[in-house]
Amino acid sequence: MSVVAKGLAIVVMLLCAGCATNVPQGGERASQPEDVGFSSERLRRLTAQLTERAAKGEFPGGVLIIGRQGKIVFQQSFGLRDPASGAPMQDDAIFRIASMTKPLASLAVMMLSEEGKLSIVDPVSKYLPELKDMKVGVMKAGADGKTALMLEPQRQPMTVQDLLRHTSGLPSANASGNLIKRLYAEAKIGNRGLTSQQYIDALAKLPLLYQPGTTWEYGASVDVLGVIVERVSGMPLDRFIAERITGPLKLADTGFAAPMTHANRGARPQPEGPKKALPNIALVTDVATFKSGSGGMVSTAPDYARFSQFLLNRGELDGVRLVSPKTIDLMTANHLQPGTVMGADMYRFEALEPSPRMGQGFGLGFAVRTDAGRNPLPGSVGDYYWGGAQGTYFWIDPKEQLYVVWMMQSPEARLASRFLLRAMVYQALVK
């Protein structure tokens, strides 16, 4: 039997079973979707779409959880956990969540802020003095008419808030990008084999792409935040998150690597793209030296559903409060100042860049919807979200008391699945 045929058999079985038969692992299950304003009939449309697309091989497999008003409305797995072996997707599959690490690292910073151990208005150099003299790179024409990279001082110092909202001027490494991004690639910024100190030492030698506070540029900011957490707390980032966040919230399968005993739960990608190449997604059991606050963690759909409910509850879950409600309110408000521009390569970032043009902004760890219109996808003013480059995605809609978590390992299908889920979840919400 071919892999596609195996996938078809699995998803048909799931469709016949129906979402009501799945055992919830992320919280209490609503007795029926109508109890919390969803239509069972319309949810079957969603099931049918994901079933069909998995069977066609548009994505290898995934797990979807929808929660509303404190109850799980929908929890189901689709397709294959491992396309190479034909193993079916399971609700407890473990995924590389890439940039969905950022909200956890950002929460760690805000917890330290609540304890008075740092302030987000402080210059980054207060905690990382190695970065104090970073200059801003500017391409200018010299007397000979040739364009060259010039260095200018920061007009205002990069702050911790700049790191949280991606206005630090720090770009990502890109070997095919502009000169400064190529310098970051050559310096191996993002190399998971570095120690935290080696990472900061390498970063300190490079120029910023933009003046801090002026431009939204998605890059190395949250990796730097992770090192600040280590310096301020005196603990490695993975230990801080384990002891202060995932442990108290009972996110048992969320960390920087899964144990080898859970290797058979790791979700794997399929060959994709024009060249039908296998995406470079690390095994969930792989351990990196550098604990990346930007994108180093693994998790499951039920774990991230619990984390989403914690955020929706404004900082509390099952009697455990990690931060005050006002801290969550601050994190999920728009922090982009009037006049903030998008970086040159950020146009239509992930197809919905956090700009006023698209009715969006960015908070302290999340993109935030600021306008009912402009954005082509359904949602509510005040909803916030983020996703991972390897396919995972979540959003939280406080107005509707709703969260959605989608776990998948497919860079190629990530945008199509996000657009589909926004449309199909909201069409099923009828009250």
Summary of the structure (lengths in Angstrom):
residues: 431
radius of gyration: 21.5
end to end distance: 43.6
largest distance: 74.9
contacts: 1522
relative contact order: 0.16
helix: 36%
strand: 18%
